[in-house]
Amino acid sequence: MKKVITISVIVMLLLISLSLTGCLTNKPIKIGYVGGLTGRFSDIGLSGHNGVILAIEEANAVGGLGGIPIELIVKDDHSDTKLALVADKELVAEGVSVIIGHMTSTASVAAMPFINSREAKDILMVSPTTRTSKLTGNDDNFFAVMPPMKAATDAQVKYVSKIGIRRMVILYDLANRDFAEDWSANFSTTYRALGGEIIGICQFTSGTSFSYLEIMKKLAELRPEGVLLIAGGIDAAMFCQQIRKIGLQARIFSSSWAMTDDFLQSGGPTVEGVVFCNPMNPEIRYPKYEQFVERYQHRFGKKPDFAAAYGHEAAEVVIAGLRLNSDARQLKQTILTKGVVSGLWGDYTLDSFGDAQRENFIFSVQDGKFKLVHDE
């Protein structure tokens, strides 16, 4: 009798053990997202967040990662370097397998010493929108789905030179220093090599007290043929308003950073004709992109901007890698081995350093929308 009871107890324990093991294997896989969800640059942070949410919801709808759901853990870095580091450490402590972010280059640069340290436990960071030479060509734990900075600035300079702009002033925001200084330096070097002249450089720090009047006074004195604005959407729009207010007829150019709805809405008629360079091309009718736009509009009630699109792409890179190999510690090598990535505008490659290789396009604001620029 005792033997029968003992066997029954053993069987029950085995069943409980198997049940618990099943529960453990179905424990959600945690993916972190970190970006500026509040503050001056929250336009790209919130859009990137939406893109990531959509990708994860879509993945979970078809079984997640082999039947295991994905849990998104979100942190707000306020686009601040110190808070960015705090957010990353919190995500690692909470057990995320990978981090999608940051959305500004300066925040990403500040995070990298930690991300590449043992404390971060080999976690990979995949940024939707970071672009800086400081994080290009490095064998580290950082990937970017936007192409390197120089490819974009070279394409923009080529267009500027083609339309005959020979004297330019650059205005840039030190609040995202690693992006702004890099874009300015790369643009200037190539522009001068093609015979152009940078006749002035003005710096400002958004969110602090600075004088629009003094900057506009300098512009009025220099009378440039072109002005390059390297700033977030709201600040770039405000400078466009000030430039038009003083009657300066210079052509205005901007970096990919400001190519958001906030720029269009804040600038109104004063941003008509502003020229951008961005690898996102909404006019190419790729089925995957059109389907993404439809799903995004249904989910969030508005059209996606570049940050939303790249947020979605970054999440898809991560999810595809984890589907190939569930061991997050091997995610970097898994993605690199695959090489080719299925993007919203067709396939592109990630090189051995995790840098995206893809084409850049020239856009201008026409009738309140970003439109592809064809030959002038």
ZALOTOR-717735 format. One record per residue (C-alpha): residue in three letters; x, y, z. Coordinates in Angstrom, 1 decimal, decimal comma. Each point is the difference from the previous one (the first is absolute). Layout:
<vexro res="ALA" c1="X" c2="Y" c3="Z"/>
...
//
This chain:
<vexro res="MET" c1="0,0" c2="0,0" c3="0,0"/>
<vexro res="LYS" c1="2,8" c2="2,4" c3="0,9"/>
<vexro res="LYS" c1="1,7" c2="-0,9" c3="-3,3"/>
<vexro res="VAL" c1="-3,1" c2="0,9" c3="-2,0"/>
<vexro res="ILE" c1="-0,3" c2="3,3" c3="1,9"/>
<vexro res="THR" c1="3,7" c2="0,8" c3="-0,6"/>
<vexro res="ILE" c1="-0,3" c2="-0,6" c3="-3,7"/>
<vexro res="SER" c1="-3,1" c2="2,2" c3="-0,1"/>
<vexro res="VAL" c1="1,8" c2="2,8" c3="1,7"/>
<vexro res="ILE" c1="3,0" c2="-0,3" c3="-2,3"/>
<vexro res="VAL" c1="-2,3" c2="0,2" c3="-3,1"/>
<vexro res="MET" c1="-1,8" c2="3,0" c3="1,4"/>
<vexro res="LEU" c1="3,3" c2="1,8" c3="0,7"/>
<vexro res="LEU" c1="1,2" c2="-0,8" c3="-3,6"/>
<vexro res="LEU" c1="-3,3" c2="1,5" c3="-1,4"/>
<vexro res="ILE" c1="0,4" c2="3,1" c3="2,2"/>
<vexro res="SER" c1="3,6" c2="0,3" c3="-1,1"/>
<vexro res="LEU" c1="-0,9" c2="-0,2" c3="-3,7"/>
<vexro res="SER" c1="-2,8" c2="2,5" c3="0,5"/>
<vexro res="LEU" c1="2,3" c2="2,5" c3="1,6"/>
<vexro res="THR" c1="2,6" c2="-0,6" c3="-2,7"/>
<vexro res="GLY" c1="-2,6" c2="0,8" c3="-2,6"/>
<vexro res="CYS" c1="-0,9" c2="3,2" c3="1,8"/>
<vexro res="LEU" c1="3,6" c2="1,0" c3="0,2"/>
<vexro res="THR" c1="0,6" c2="-0,6" c3="-3,8"/>
<vexro res="ASN" c1="-3,0" c2="2,2" c3="-0,8"/>
<vexro res="LYS" c1="1,3" c2="2,8" c3="2,1"/>
<vexro res="PRO" c1="0,0" c2="3,2" c3="-2,2"/>
<vexro res="ILE" c1="3,2" c2="1,0" c3="-1,7"/>
<vexro res="LYS" c1="0,7" c2="3,6" c3="1,0"/>
<vexro res="ILE" c1="1,0" c2="2,6" c3="-2,6"/>
<vexro res="GLY" c1="0,9" c2="3,5" c3="1,2"/>
<vexro res="TYR" c1="-0,8" c2="3,3" c3="-1,7"/>
<vexro res="VAL" c1="1,7" c2="3,3" c3="1,0"/>
<vexro res="GLY" c1="-0,5" c2="3,4" c3="-1,5"/>
<vexro res="GLY" c1="-1,1" c2="3,6" c3="0,8"/>
<vexro res="LEU" c1="-3,7" c2="-0,4" c3="0,7"/>
<vexro res="THR" c1="-0,2" c2="3,5" c3="1,6"/>
<vexro res="GLY" c1="1,8" c2="3,2" c3="-0,6"/>
<vexro res="ARG" c1="1,0" c2="1,9" c3="-3,1"/>
<vexro res="PHE" c1="1,0" c2="-3,0" c3="-2,2"/>
<vexro res="SER" c1="-3,0" c2="-2,2" c3="1,0"/>
<vexro res="ASP" c1="-1,3" c2="0,1" c3="-3,5"/>
<vexro res="ILE" c1="2,5" c2="-2,6" c3="-1,2"/>
<vexro res="GLY" c1="0,0" c2="-1,9" c3="3,3"/>
<vexro res="LEU" c1="-3,8" c2="-0,5" c3="0,0"/>
<vexro res="SER" c1="-0,1" c2="-0,9" c3="-3,7"/>
<vexro res="GLY" c1="2,8" c2="-2,5" c3="0,5"/>
<vexro res="HIS" c1="-1,9" c2="-1,5" c3="2,9"/>
<vexro res="ASN" c1="-3,1" c2="-0,4" c3="-2,1"/>
<vexro res="GLY" c1="1,9" c2="-1,7" c3="-2,7"/>
<vexro res="VAL" c1="1,5" c2="-2,5" c3="2,5"/>
<vexro res="ILE" c1="-3,4" c2="-0,6" c3="1,6"/>
<vexro res="LEU" c1="-1,6" c2="-0,8" c3="-3,3"/>
<vexro res="ALA" c1="2,8" c2="-2,5" c3="-1,0"/>
<vexro res="ILE" c1="-0,2" c2="-1,8" c3="3,4"/>
<vexro res="GLU" c1="-3,8" c2="-0,2" c3="-0,1"/>
<vexro res="GLU" c1="0,2" c2="-1,4" c3="-3,5"/>
<vexro res="ALA" c1="2,5" c2="-2,6" c3="1,1"/>
<vexro res="ASN" c1="-2,0" c2="-1,0" c3="3,1"/>
<vexro res="ALA" c1="-3,1" c2="-0,4" c3="-2,2"/>
<vexro res="VAL" c1="1,7" c2="-2,8" c3="-1,9"/>
<vexro res="GLY" c1="1,4" c2="-1,8" c3="3,1"/>
<vexro res="GLY" c1="2,8" c2="2,2" c3="1,1"/>
<vexro res="LEU" c1="3,4" c2="-1,8" c3="0,0"/>
<vexro res="GLY" c1="-0,9" c2="-3,6" c3="-0,5"/>
<vexro res="GLY" c1="-3,0" c2="0,2" c3="2,2"/>
<vexro res="ILE" c1="1,6" c2="2,2" c3="2,6"/>
<vexro res="PRO" c1="-1,4" c2="3,6" c3="0,2"/>
<vexro res="ILE" c1="2,1" c2="3,1" c3="-0,2"/>
<vexro res="GLU" c1="-0,3" c2="2,6" c3="2,8"/>
<vexro res="LEU" c1="1,0" c2="3,5" c3="-0,7"/>
<vexro res="ILE" c1="1,6" c2="2,0" c3="2,9"/>
<vexro res="VAL" c1="0,1" c2="3,7" c3="-0,7"/>
<vexro res="LYS" c1="2,3" c2="2,7" c3="1,5"/>
<vexro res="ASP" c1="0,0" c2="3,8" c3="-0,6"/>
<vexro res="ASP" c1="3,5" c2="1,4" c3="-0,3"/>
<vexro res="HIS" c1="-1,3" c2="3,6" c3="-0,5"/>
<vexro res="SER" c1="2,7" c2="0,3" c3="-2,7"/>
<vexro res="ASP" c1="2,4" c2="0,6" c3="2,9"/>
<vexro res="THR" c1="3,4" c2="-1,7" c3="0,1"/>
<vexro res="LYS" c1="0,0" c2="-0,7" c3="3,8"/>
<vexro res="LEU" c1="-3,6" c2="-1,3" c3="-0,1"/>
<vexro res="ALA" c1="0,8" c2="-2,1" c3="-3,0"/>
<vexro res="LEU" c1="2,6" c2="-1,9" c3="2,0"/>
<vexro res="VAL" c1="-2,4" c2="-0,4" c3="2,9"/>
<vexro res="ALA" c1="-2,7" c2="-1,4" c3="-2,3"/>
<vexro res="ASP" c1="2,4" c2="-2,5" c3="-1,6"/>
<vexro res="LYS" c1="1,1" c2="-1,3" c3="3,4"/>
<vexro res="GLU" c1="-3,6" c2="-0,4" c3="1,1"/>
<vexro res="LEU" c1="-0,9" c2="-2,0" c3="-3,1"/>
<vexro res="VAL" c1="2,9" c2="-2,3" c3="0,5"/>
<vexro res="ALA" c1="-0,9" c2="-0,5" c3="3,7"/>
<vexro res="GLU" c1="-3,6" c2="-0,8" c3="-1,1"/>
<vexro res="GLY" c1="1,3" c2="-2,8" c3="-2,2"/>
<vexro res="VAL" c1="-0,5" c2="1,2" c3="-3,6"/>
<vexro res="SER" c1="1,6" c2="-2,1" c3="-2,7"/>
<vexro res="VAL" c1="0,8" c2="3,0" c3="-2,3"/>
<vexro res="ILE" c1="-0,5" c2="3,8" c3="0,0"/>
<vexro res="ILE" c1="-1,6" c2="1,9" c3="-2,9"/>
<vexro res="GLY" c1="1,2" c2="3,7" c3="0,3"/>
<vexro res="HIS" c1="1,2" c2="2,6" c3="0,5"/>
<vexro res="MET" c1="-1,7" c2="2,4" c3="-2,4"/>
<vexro res="THR" c1="2,6" c2="2,8" c3="0,2"/>
<vexro res="SER" c1="3,7" c2="-0,5" c3="-0,8"/>
<vexro res="THR" c1="1,2" c2="1,8" c3="3,1"/>
<vexro res="ALA" c1="-2,0" c2="-2,4" c3="2,2"/>
<vexro res="SER" c1="1,4" c2="-3,0" c3="-1,8"/>
<vexro res="VAL" c1="3,6" c2="1,2" c3="0,2"/>
<vexro res="ALA" c1="-0,5" c2="0,5" c3="3,8"/>
<vexro res="ALA" c1="-1,4" c2="-3,5" c3="0,4"/>
<vexro res="MET" c1="2,7" c2="-1,9" c3="-1,9"/>
<vexro res="PRO" c1="2,7" c2="-0,3" c3="2,8"/>
<vexro res="PHE" c1="-2,6" c2="-1,8" c3="2,1"/>
<vexro res="ILE" c1="-1,5" c2="-2,0" c3="-2,9"/>
<vexro res="ASN" c1="3,4" c2="-1,3" c3="-0,9"/>
<vexro res="SER" c1="0,9" c2="-0,9" c3="3,6"/>
<vexro res="ARG" c1="-0,3" c2="-3,3" c3="1,8"/>
<vexro res="GLU" c1="-2,7" c2="1,6" c3="2,2"/>
<vexro res="ALA" c1="-2,3" c2="0,1" c3="-3,0"/>
<vexro res="LYS" c1="0,2" c2="-3,8" c3="-0,5"/>
<vexro res="ASP" c1="0,7" c2="0,0" c3="-3,8"/>
<vexro res="ILE" c1="-3,3" c2="1,8" c3="-0,7"/>
<vexro res="LEU" c1="-0,3" c2="1,4" c3="-3,5"/>
<vexro res="MET" c1="-1,3" c2="3,5" c3="-0,6"/>
<vexro res="VAL" c1="-1,8" c2="0,7" c3="-3,3"/>
<vexro res="SER" c1="-0,7" c2="3,6" c3="-0,8"/>
<vexro res="PRO" c1="-2,8" c2="1,1" c3="-2,3"/>
<vexro res="THR" c1="1,3" c2="3,6" c3="-0,6"/>
<vexro res="THR" c1="3,6" c2="0,5" c3="1,3"/>
<vexro res="ARG" c1="2,4" c2="1,3" c3="-2,6"/>
<vexro res="THR" c1="3,5" c2="1,0" c3="1,1"/>
<vexro res="SER" c1="3,5" c2="-0,9" c3="-1,3"/>
<vexro res="LYS" c1="0,9" c2="-0,8" c3="3,6"/>
<vexro res="LEU" c1="-2,1" c2="-3,1" c3="-0,1"/>
<vexro res="THR" c1="0,8" c2="-1,0" c3="-3,6"/>
<vexro res="GLY" c1="2,6" c2="-2,7" c3="-0,9"/>
<vexro res="ASN" c1="0,3" c2="-1,3" c3="3,5"/>
<vexro res="ASP" c1="0,0" c2="-3,6" c3="1,1"/>
<vexro res="ASP" c1="-2,3" c2="0,5" c3="3,0"/>
<vexro res="ASN" c1="-3,4" c2="-0,8" c3="1,2"/>
<vexro res="PHE" c1="-1,8" c2="2,7" c3="-1,9"/>
<vexro res="PHE" c1="-1,9" c2="-0,3" c3="-3,3"/>
<vexro res="ALA" c1="-1,8" c2="2,7" c3="-2,0"/>
<vexro res="VAL" c1="-2,7" c2="-0,4" c3="-2,6"/>
<vexro res="MET" c1="0,6" c2="3,5" c3="-1,5"/>
<vexro res="PRO" c1="3,1" c2="0,2" c3="-2,3"/>
<vexro res="PRO" c1="3,2" c2="1,8" c3="1,1"/>
<vexro res="MET" c1="0,0" c2="3,7" c3="0,3"/>
<vexro res="LYS" c1="2,5" c2="0,7" c3="-2,9"/>
<vexro res="ALA" c1="-2,1" c2="-1,7" c3="-2,6"/>
<vexro res="ALA" c1="-2,8" c2="2,4" c3="0,8"/>
<vexro res="THR" c1="2,0" c2="3,2" c3="0,2"/>
<vexro res="ASP" c1="1,8" c2="-0,9" c3="-3,3"/>
<vexro res="ALA" c1="-3,4" c2="-0,4" c3="-1,7"/>
<vexro res="GLN" c1="-1,2" c2="3,3" c3="1,4"/>
<vexro res="VAL" c1="3,1" c2="1,9" c3="-1,1"/>
<vexro res="LYS" c1="-0,2" c2="-1,5" c3="-3,5"/>
<vexro res="TYR" c1="-3,5" c2="1,4" c3="-0,3"/>
<vexro res="VAL" c1="0,9" c2="3,4" c3="1,5"/>
<vexro res="SER" c1="2,9" c2="0,3" c3="-2,4"/>
<vexro res="LYS" c1="-2,1" c2="-1,1" c3="-3,0"/>
<vexro res="ILE" c1="-2,5" c2="2,9" c3="0,6"/>
<vexro res="GLY" c1="2,8" c2="2,5" c3="0,2"/>
<vexro res="ILE" c1="0,1" c2="1,0" c3="3,7"/>
<vexro res="ARG" c1="3,6" c2="1,2" c3="0,6"/>
<vexro res="ARG" c1="-0,2" c2="1,9" c3="3,3"/>
<vexro res="MET" c1="-1,6" c2="-1,6" c3="3,1"/>
<vexro res="VAL" c1="-0,5" c2="0,5" c3="3,7"/>
<vexro res="ILE" c1="-0,5" c2="-2,9" c3="2,4"/>
<vexro res="LEU" c1="-2,1" c2="0,2" c3="3,2"/>
<vexro res="TYR" c1="0,1" c2="-3,0" c3="2,3"/>
<vexro res="ASP" c1="-1,3" c2="-1,1" c3="3,4"/>
<vexro res="LEU" c1="2,5" c2="-1,1" c3="2,6"/>
<vexro res="ALA" c1="-2,7" c2="-1,8" c3="2,0"/>
<vexro res="ASN" c1="0,6" c2="-3,0" c3="-2,4"/>
<vexro res="ARG" c1="3,6" c2="0,9" c3="-0,5"/>
<vexro res="ASP" c1="1,4" c2="-3,3" c3="-1,3"/>
<vexro res="PHE" c1="-2,5" c2="0,1" c3="-2,8"/>
<vexro res="ALA" c1="0,0" c2="3,7" c3="-0,8"/>
<vexro res="GLU" c1="3,8" c2="0,6" c3="0,1"/>
<vexro res="ASP" c1="0,5" c2="-3,2" c3="-2,1"/>
<vexro res="TRP" c1="-2,6" c2="1,1" c3="-2,7"/>
<vexro res="SER" c1="1,6" c2="3,5" c3="-0,1"/>
<vexro res="ALA" c1="3,5" c2="-1,3" c3="-0,3"/>
<vexro res="ASN" c1="-0,7" c2="-2,6" c3="-2,7"/>
<vexro res="PHE" c1="-2,1" c2="2,4" c3="-2,0"/>
<vexro res="SER" c1="2,6" c2="2,8" c3="0,3"/>
<vexro res="THR" c1="2,9" c2="-2,2" c3="-1,1"/>
<vexro res="THR" c1="-1,8" c2="-1,4" c3="-3,1"/>
<vexro res="TYR" c1="-1,5" c2="3,4" c3="-0,9"/>
<vexro res="ARG" c1="3,3" c2="1,8" c3="0,1"/>
<vexro res="ALA" c1="1,6" c2="-2,8" c3="-2,1"/>
<vexro res="LEU" c1="-2,6" c2="0,8" c3="-2,7"/>
<vexro res="GLY" c1="0,8" c2="3,7" c3="0,1"/>
<vexro res="GLY" c1="-2,6" c2="1,2" c3="2,4"/>
<vexro res="GLU" c1="0,7" c2="2,5" c3="2,9"/>
<vexro res="ILE" c1="-1,3" c2="-0,3" c3="3,6"/>
<vexro res="ILE" c1="-0,1" c2="3,7" c3="0,9"/>
<vexro res="GLY" c1="-1,3" c2="-0,5" c3="3,5"/>
<vexro res="ILE" c1="-0,9" c2="-2,6" c3="2,7"/>
<vexro res="CYS" c1="-2,4" c2="0,8" c3="2,8"/>
<vexro res="GLN" c1="-0,6" c2="-2,2" c3="3,0"/>
<vexro res="PHE" c1="-2,9" c2="0,0" c3="2,5"/>
<vexro res="THR" c1="-1,3" c2="-2,4" c3="2,7"/>
<vexro res="SER" c1="-3,7" c2="-0,6" c3="-0,1"/>
<vexro res="GLY" c1="-1,8" c2="0,2" c3="3,3"/>
<vexro res="THR" c1="2,3" c2="2,7" c3="1,2"/>
<vexro res="SER" c1="-0,1" c2="3,8" c3="-0,3"/>
<vexro res="PHE" c1="1,5" c2="1,1" c3="-3,3"/>
<vexro res="SER" c1="-0,6" c2="3,0" c3="-2,2"/>
<vexro res="TYR" c1="-1,8" c2="-0,6" c3="-3,3"/>
<vexro res="LEU" c1="0,5" c2="3,7" c3="-0,6"/>
<vexro res="GLU" c1="3,8" c2="-0,3" c3="0,1"/>
<vexro res="ILE" c1="0,1" c2="-3,0" c3="-2,3"/>
<vexro res="MET" c1="-2,4" c2="1,7" c3="-2,5"/>
<vexro res="LYS" c1="2,1" c2="3,1" c3="0,2"/>
<vexro res="LYS" c1="3,1" c2="-2,0" c3="-1,0"/>
<vexro res="LEU" c1="-1,9" c2="-1,7" c3="-2,8"/>
<vexro res="ALA" c1="-1,2" c2="3,3" c3="-1,3"/>
<vexro res="GLU" c1="3,5" c2="1,4" c3="-0,1"/>
<vexro res="LEU" c1="1,5" c2="-3,1" c3="-1,8"/>
<vexro res="ARG" c1="-2,8" c2="-0,3" c3="-2,6"/>
<vexro res="PRO" c1="0,6" c2="-3,7" c3="-0,8"/>
<vexro res="GLU" c1="-1,4" c2="-1,7" c3="-3,0"/>
<vexro res="GLY" c1="-0,9" c2="-3,0" c3="2,1"/>
<vexro res="VAL" c1="-0,6" c2="-0,8" c3="3,7"/>
<vexro res="LEU" c1="0,5" c2="-3,5" c3="1,5"/>
<vexro res="LEU" c1="-2,1" c2="-0,6" c3="3,1"/>
<vexro res="ILE" c1="1,1" c2="-3,0" c3="2,2"/>
<vexro res="ALA" c1="-2,6" c2="-0,2" c3="2,7"/>
<vexro res="GLY" c1="-3,1" c2="-1,8" c3="1,2"/>
<vexro res="GLY" c1="-3,4" c2="0,6" c3="-1,7"/>
<vexro res="ILE" c1="-1,3" c2="2,8" c3="2,2"/>
<vexro res="ASP" c1="3,3" c2="2,0" c3="0,2"/>
<vexro res="ALA" c1="0,6" c2="-0,3" c3="-3,8"/>
<vexro res="ALA" c1="-3,5" c2="1,2" c3="-0,7"/>
<vexro res="MET" c1="0,5" c2="3,0" c3="2,4"/>
<vexro res="PHE" c1="3,2" c2="1,0" c3="-1,8"/>
<vexro res="CYS" c1="-1,8" c2="-0,3" c3="-3,4"/>
<vexro res="GLN" c1="-2,6" c2="2,5" c3="1,4"/>
<vexro res="GLN" c1="2,7" c2="2,4" c3="1,1"/>
<vexro res="ILE" c1="1,9" c2="-0,3" c3="-3,3"/>
<vexro res="ARG" c1="-3,1" c2="0,9" c3="-2,0"/>
<vexro res="LYS" c1="-0,9" c2="2,7" c3="2,5"/>
<vexro res="ILE" c1="3,2" c2="2,0" c3="-0,8"/>
<vexro res="GLY" c1="-0,6" c2="-0,4" c3="-3,7"/>
<vexro res="LEU" c1="3,0" c2="-2,2" c3="-0,7"/>
<vexro res="GLN" c1="-0,6" c2="-1,8" c3="-3,3"/>
<vexro res="ALA" c1="2,6" c2="-2,7" c3="0,5"/>
<vexro res="ARG" c1="-0,8" c2="-3,7" c3="-0,8"/>
<vexro res="ILE" c1="-0,4" c2="-1,9" c3="3,3"/>
<vexro res="PHE" c1="1,3" c2="-3,6" c3="0,5"/>
<vexro res="SER" c1="-0,3" c2="-2,3" c3="2,9"/>
<vexro res="SER" c1="1,2" c2="-3,3" c3="1,4"/>
<vexro res="SER" c1="-2,1" c2="-3,1" c3="0,3"/>
<vexro res="TRP" c1="-0,6" c2="0,8" c3="3,7"/>
<vexro res="ALA" c1="-2,7" c2="2,6" c3="-0,7"/>
<vexro res="MET" c1="-1,9" c2="-2,0" c3="-2,6"/>
<vexro res="THR" c1="-3,1" c2="-0,4" c3="2,3"/>
<vexro res="ASP" c1="-3,6" c2="1,1" c3="0,2"/>
<vexro res="ASP" c1="0,9" c2="2,4" c3="2,8"/>
<vexro res="PHE" c1="2,2" c2="1,8" c3="-2,6"/>
<vexro res="LEU" c1="-2,8" c2="0,3" c3="-2,4"/>
<vexro res="GLN" c1="-2,6" c2="1,0" c3="2,5"/>
<vexro res="SER" c1="2,2" c2="2,5" c3="1,9"/>
<vexro res="GLY" c1="1,4" c2="1,6" c3="-3,1"/>
<vexro res="GLY" c1="-3,1" c2="0,3" c3="-2,2"/>
<vexro res="PRO" c1="0,6" c2="2,0" c3="-3,2"/>
<vexro res="THR" c1="3,5" c2="1,1" c3="1,1"/>
<vexro res="VAL" c1="1,4" c2="-3,5" c3="-0,5"/>
<vexro res="GLU" c1="-1,1" c2="-0,4" c3="-3,6"/>
<vexro res="GLY" c1="2,9" c2="-0,9" c3="-2,2"/>
<vexro res="VAL" c1="2,3" c2="-1,1" c3="2,8"/>
<vexro res="VAL" c1="2,2" c2="-2,9" c3="-1,3"/>
<vexro res="PHE" c1="0,9" c2="-3,2" c3="1,9"/>
<vexro res="CYS" c1="2,0" c2="-3,1" c3="-0,5"/>
<vexro res="ASN" c1="-1,3" c2="-3,3" c3="1,4"/>
<vexro res="PRO" c1="0,1" c2="-3,7" c3="-1,0"/>
<vexro res="MET" c1="-3,7" c2="-0,3" c3="0,6"/>
<vexro res="ASN" c1="-1,9" c2="0,3" c3="-3,3"/>
<vexro res="PRO" c1="-3,8" c2="0,0" c3="0,4"/>
<vexro res="GLU" c1="-0,5" c2="0,5" c3="-3,7"/>
<vexro res="ILE" c1="1,4" c2="-3,4" c3="-0,9"/>
<vexro res="ARG" c1="-3,0" c2="-2,3" c3="0,0"/>
<vexro res="TYR" c1="1,4" c2="-3,0" c3="1,7"/>
<vexro res="PRO" c1="-2,8" c2="-2,3" c3="1,2"/>
<vexro res="LYS" c1="1,6" c2="-0,5" c3="3,4"/>
<vexro res="TYR" c1="0,2" c2="3,7" c3="0,6"/>
<vexro res="GLU" c1="-3,6" c2="0,7" c3="-1,2"/>
<vexro res="GLN" c1="-1,3" c2="-2,8" c3="2,3"/>
<vexro res="PHE" c1="2,0" c2="1,5" c3="2,9"/>
<vexro res="VAL" c1="-1,5" c2="3,4" c3="-0,6"/>
<vexro res="GLU" c1="-3,5" c2="-1,4" c3="0,0"/>
<vexro res="ARG" c1="0,5" c2="-2,0" c3="3,2"/>
<vexro res="TYR" c1="1,7" c2="3,0" c3="1,7"/>
<vexro res="GLN" c1="-2,8" c2="2,4" c3="-0,9"/>
<vexro res="HIS" c1="-2,6" c2="-2,5" c3="1,2"/>
<vexro res="ARG" c1="1,9" c2="-0,5" c3="3,3"/>
<vexro res="PHE" c1="1,0" c2="3,6" c3="0,8"/>
<vexro res="GLY" c1="-2,3" c2="2,1" c3="-2,1"/>
<vexro res="LYS" c1="2,7" c2="1,8" c3="-2,0"/>
<vexro res="LYS" c1="2,6" c2="-0,6" c3="-2,7"/>
<vexro res="PRO" c1="3,4" c2="-1,2" c3="1,1"/>
<vexro res="ASP" c1="3,1" c2="2,2" c3="-0,3"/>
<vexro res="PHE" c1="3,6" c2="-1,1" c3="-0,5"/>
<vexro res="ALA" c1="0,5" c2="-0,7" c3="3,7"/>
<vexro res="ALA" c1="-3,0" c2="-2,3" c3="0,2"/>
<vexro res="ALA" c1="1,1" c2="-1,8" c3="-3,1"/>
<vexro res="TYR" c1="3,5" c2="-0,6" c3="1,3"/>
<vexro res="GLY" c1="-1,3" c2="-0,9" c3="3,4"/>
<vexro res="HIS" c1="-2,0" c2="-2,7" c3="-1,7"/>
<vexro res="GLU" c1="3,0" c2="-1,2" c3="-2,1"/>
<vexro res="ALA" c1="2,2" c2="-0,1" c3="3,1"/>
<vexro res="ALA" c1="-2,5" c2="-2,2" c3="1,8"/>
<vexro res="GLU" c1="-0,3" c2="-2,2" c3="-3,0"/>
<vexro res="VAL" c1="3,7" c2="-0,5" c3="-0,2"/>
<vexro res="VAL" c1="0,0" c2="-1,1" c3="3,7"/>
<vexro res="ILE" c1="-3,0" c2="-2,3" c3="-0,3"/>
<vexro res="ALA" c1="1,4" c2="-1,7" c3="-3,2"/>
<vexro res="GLY" c1="3,3" c2="-0,6" c3="1,8"/>
<vexro res="LEU" c1="-1,6" c2="-1,5" c3="3,0"/>
<vexro res="ARG" c1="-2,2" c2="-2,2" c3="-2,1"/>
<vexro res="LEU" c1="3,2" c2="-1,4" c3="-1,6"/>
<vexro res="ASN" c1="1,7" c2="-0,5" c3="3,3"/>
<vexro res="SER" c1="-1,8" c2="0,5" c3="3,3"/>
<vexro res="ASP" c1="3,3" c2="0,5" c3="1,9"/>
<vexro res="ALA" c1="0,1" c2="3,8" c3="0,3"/>
<vexro res="ARG" c1="3,7" c2="-0,2" c3="0,9"/>
<vexro res="GLN" c1="0,6" c2="-1,1" c3="-3,6"/>
<vexro res="LEU" c1="-2,3" c2="2,6" c3="-1,6"/>
<vexro res="LYS" c1="2,8" c2="2,1" c3="-1,4"/>
<vexro res="GLN" c1="1,6" c2="-2,8" c3="-1,8"/>
<vexro res="THR" c1="-3,4" c2="-1,5" c3="-1,1"/>
<vexro res="ILE" c1="-1,0" c2="3,3" c3="-1,7"/>
<vexro res="LEU" c1="3,5" c2="0,5" c3="-1,6"/>
<vexro res="THR" c1="0,0" c2="-3,5" c3="-1,3"/>
<vexro res="LYS" c1="-3,4" c2="0,5" c3="-1,7"/>
<vexro res="GLY" c1="1,4" c2="3,3" c3="-1,5"/>
<vexro res="VAL" c1="-3,0" c2="1,0" c3="-2,2"/>
<vexro res="VAL" c1="-2,9" c2="1,7" c3="1,8"/>
<vexro res="SER" c1="-3,5" c2="0,2" c3="-1,3"/>
<vexro res="GLY" c1="-0,9" c2="3,7" c3="0,3"/>
<vexro res="LEU" c1="-3,1" c2="2,0" c3="-0,6"/>
<vexro res="TRP" c1="1,4" c2="1,3" c3="-3,3"/>
<vexro res="GLY" c1="1,7" c2="-3,3" c3="-1,1"/>
<vexro res="ASP" c1="3,0" c2="-2,0" c3="1,1"/>
<vexro res="TYR" c1="3,1" c2="1,7" c3="1,4"/>
<vexro res="THR" c1="3,2" c2="-1,3" c3="1,6"/>
<vexro res="LEU" c1="1,6" c2="0,4" c3="3,4"/>
<vexro res="ASP" c1="3,8" c2="0,0" c3="-0,4"/>
<vexro res="SER" c1="2,4" c2="-1,8" c3="2,4"/>
<vexro res="PHE" c1="-0,3" c2="3,0" c3="2,4"/>
<vexro res="GLY" c1="-3,8" c2="0,0" c3="0,1"/>
<vexro res="ASP" c1="-0,2" c2="3,1" c3="-2,2"/>
<vexro res="ALA" c1="-2,9" c2="0,2" c3="-2,5"/>
<vexro res="GLN" c1="0,9" c2="0,4" c3="-3,7"/>
<vexro res="ARG" c1="-2,9" c2="1,6" c3="-1,8"/>
<vexro res="GLU" c1="-0,7" c2="2,9" c3="-2,4"/>
<vexro res="ASN" c1="-0,8" c2="3,6" c3="1,0"/>
<vexro res="PHE" c1="-2,6" c2="2,2" c3="-1,7"/>
<vexro res="ILE" c1="-0,6" c2="3,7" c3="-0,3"/>
<vexro res="PHE" c1="-3,3" c2="1,4" c3="1,1"/>
<vexro res="SER" c1="-1,6" c2="3,5" c3="0,3"/>
<vexro res="VAL" c1="-3,1" c2="1,3" c3="1,6"/>
<vexro res="GLN" c1="-2,7" c2="0,5" c3="-2,6"/>
<vexro res="ASP" c1="-3,6" c2="1,0" c3="1,0"/>
<vexro res="GLY" c1="0,7" c2="-1,0" c3="3,6"/>
<vexro res="LYS" c1="1,3" c2="-3,5" c3="-0,8"/>
<vexro res="PHE" c1="3,4" c2="-1,6" c3="-0,5"/>
<vexro res="LYS" c1="0,4" c2="-0,7" c3="-3,7"/>
<vexro res="LEU" c1="2,8" c2="-1,7" c3="-1,9"/>
<vexro res="VAL" c1="2,1" c2="2,5" c3="-2,0"/>
<vexro res="HIS" c1="0,5" c2="-0,9" c3="-3,6"/>
<vexro res="ASP" c1="2,6" c2="1,6" c3="-2,2"/>
<vexro res="GLU" c1="-0,2" c2="3,8" c3="0,0"/>
//
